[in-house]
Amino acid sequence: MKNLWAPWRMEYILSEKKPGCIFCEKPAETSDRKNLILHRGEKCYIIMNLYPYNNGHLMVVPYRHEETLGALDDDSIAQMMILTRKITAVLDALMKPQGYNVGLNVGRVAGAGIHEHIHLHVVPRWLGDSNFMPVVSDSKVINEHILETYDKIRRAIVEKL
């Protein structure tokens, strides 16, 4: 068995959880850059993860507040996958990852940090992106400020999506 060490996520785990749903509240606001919203579709939107596992870690989120895929309408599910395909093409051109982790954590026991509102994670991966830092210093190296990454991806989305 292998262990995944992500001690940098402790900030999120220990942070005070405010009432409400960030996946409902953030798109209701108009400050997309502040809220890290990269793209707004008809049924879903793309938002960067504030506590990323890697540079470019983002999520595709339906506007509809549901816990499971089964509760979503077919159009929302289709748009989740279409936006996932499109955003990976943007990331391919911009960041040149060698692979991706793409997936859903459905329910608290499956690891969903925000289990009340289903969302799909897209995590770009590069050979060697997991190194000794988390093991020896409880640190993860994110090599670019999140707003710099946001600006690059946002510009690329405007050009390509």
Phi and psi in degrees as a GROMACS rama.xvg file:
@    title "Ramachandran Plot"
@    xaxis  label "Phi"
@    yaxis  label "Psi"
@TYPE xy
-103.029  148.016  LYS-2
-106.67  137.621  ASN-3
-100.238  116.247  LEU-4
-99.7069  124.084  TRP-5
-138.397  60.1496  ALA-6
-64.5048  -22.5214  PRO-7
-65.8806  -16.4153  TRP-8
-78.7671  -7.58206  ARG-9
-58.973  -32.3582  MET-10
-56.034  -44.7075  GLU-11
-68.5929  -45.3211  TYR-12
-60.6798  -41.6257  ILE-13
-87.357  -10.3062  LEU-14
-68.1443  152.802  SER-15
-67.5722  128.229  GLU-16
-91.5281  115.519  LYS-17
-79.681  150.008  LYS-18
-64.7128  155.084  PRO-19
103.151  -178.917  GLY-20
-123.125  117.286  CYS-21
-63.7389  -28.8072  ILE-22
-74.277  -14.6937  PHE-23
-96.6666  -38.625  CYS-24
-72.729  -45.1371  GLU-25
-59.5327  -47.8607  LYS-26
-70.8143  -15.8933  PRO-27
-76.0423  -16.9306  ALA-28
-88.6698  170.255  GLU-29
-107.962  0.970179  THR-30
-93.6808  75.0983  SER-31
-60.9575  -42.4984  ASP-32
-64.9672  -46.0427  ARG-33
-59.8081  -38.1941  LYS-34
-89.4642  -0.590673  ASN-35
64.9725  25.3192  LEU-36
-81.4974  119.918  ILE-37
-90.2045  -34.1134  LEU-38
-156.016  142.371  HIS-39
-117.332  118.495  ARG-40
-99.9446  -174.529  GLY-41
-71.4939  -42.1956  GLU-42
-110.307  -20.9379  LYS-43
-142.895  163.666  CYS-44
-136.486  164.914  TYR-45
-113.466  129.164  ILE-46
-134.134  143.011  ILE-47
-77.0445  148.653  MET-48
-80.094  123.266  ASN-49
-66.7256  -24.4932  LEU-50
-121.191  72.7775  TYR-51
-74.8922  151.146  PRO-52
-80.5076  -26.743  TYR-53
-153.47  161.665  ASN-54
-55.9867  137.769  ASN-55
83.5121  4.61618  GLY-56
-65.3298  119.886  HIS-57
-138.139  175.487  LEU-58
-136.039  144.857  MET-59
-105.171  122.321  VAL-60
-127.796  128.691  VAL-61
-72.0237  146.776  PRO-62
-65.5057  -33.8752  TYR-63
-68.821  127.466  ARG-64
-81.2143  98.8308  HIS-65
-139.092  151.6  GLU-66
-87.785  -25.3895  GLU-67
-129.735  159.215  THR-68
-62.1793  -38.5024  LEU-69
-60.09  -24.5074  GLY-70
-84.7992  -12.394  ALA-71
-85.576  152.697  LEU-72
-77.4086  158.994  ASP-73
-59.3431  -36.8402  ASP-74
-64.9723  -37.7627  ASP-75
-67.2633  -43.7007  SER-76
-63.4419  -43.1987  ILE-77
-61.6044  -44.2079  ALA-78
-67.6387  -33.4344  GLN-79
-56.6456  -45.869  MET-80
-73.2348  -38.7155  MET-81
-63.5695  -44.5241  ILE-82
-66.4812  -34.3328  LEU-83
-63.301  -44.6414  THR-84
-61.1927  -44.5962  ARG-85
-68.44  -41.9509  LYS-86
-71.635  -31.9132  ILE-87
-67.4922  -32.6883  THR-88
-65.8157  -40.4894  ALA-89
-62.8522  -47.6388  VAL-90
-64.031  -37.2389  LEU-91
-57.0783  -47.2357  ASP-92
-70.374  -36.6033  ALA-93
-87.342  -46.6105  LEU-94
-110.936  -12.5679  MET-95
53.0569  49.3283  LYS-96
-67.2126  157.533  PRO-97
-95.3107  -4.46448  GLN-98
-177.398  -178.659  GLY-99
-143.942  150.103  TYR-100
-103.593  122.021  ASN-101
-127.802  124.42  VAL-102
-176.395  171.86  GLY-103
-115.812  137.999  LEU-104
-108.353  100.41  ASN-105
-97.0418  109.525  VAL-106
96.2096  152.803  GLY-107
-59.9358  -42.9227  ARG-108
-67.6519  -18.1636  VAL-109
-88.9892  1.13786  ALA-110
101.108  7.35544  GLY-111
-69.7692  119.914  ALA-112
-70.1233  -35.0732  GLY-113
-122.585  84.9829  ILE-114
-77.3357  -16.5596  HIS-115
-74.9206  -18.087  GLU-116
-134.32  107.715  HIS-117
-60.9412  144.117  ILE-118
-156.782  150.276  HIS-119
-107.867  124.696  LEU-120
-87.1864  140.639  HIS-121
-126.518  113.348  VAL-122
-120.446  109.599  VAL-123
-64.898  144.714  PRO-124
-132.565  145.108  ARG-125
-129.69  147.523  TRP-126
-57.4133  125.356  LEU-127
85.609  7.36833  GLY-128
-72.0144  -15.3019  ASP-129
-101.006  117.497  SER-130
-130.323  -159.264  ASN-131
-76.8095  -17.1485  PHE-132
-56.9921  -47.7668  MET-133
-63.1858  -30.3508  PRO-134
-75.774  -47.3984  VAL-135
-91.4591  -19.6249  VAL-136
-135.567  13.7298  SER-137
49.3301  40.8806  ASP-138
-132.986  149.576  SER-139
-119.409  132.111  LYS-140
-88.129  113.366  VAL-141
-107.442  113.292  ILE-142
-84.6111  7.57184  ASN-143
-151.389  142.691  GLU-144
-61.5696  142.776  HIS-145
-59.643  -35.1111  ILE-146
-74.0629  -28.8726  LEU-147
-66.6354  -43.1407  GLU-148
-63.2939  -43.0369  THR-149
-55.3845  -50.8503  TYR-150
-60.0529  -42.4528  ASP-151
-63.6139  -47.632  LYS-152
-66.9715  -41.1315  ILE-153
-60.6382  -45.2798  ARG-154
-60.1331  -42.593  ARG-155
-67.2492  -36.9946  ALA-156
-64.031  -44.2702  ILE-157
-60.0456  -36.5273  VAL-158
-77.4403  -33.6467  GLU-159
-113.269  -21.7244  LYS-160
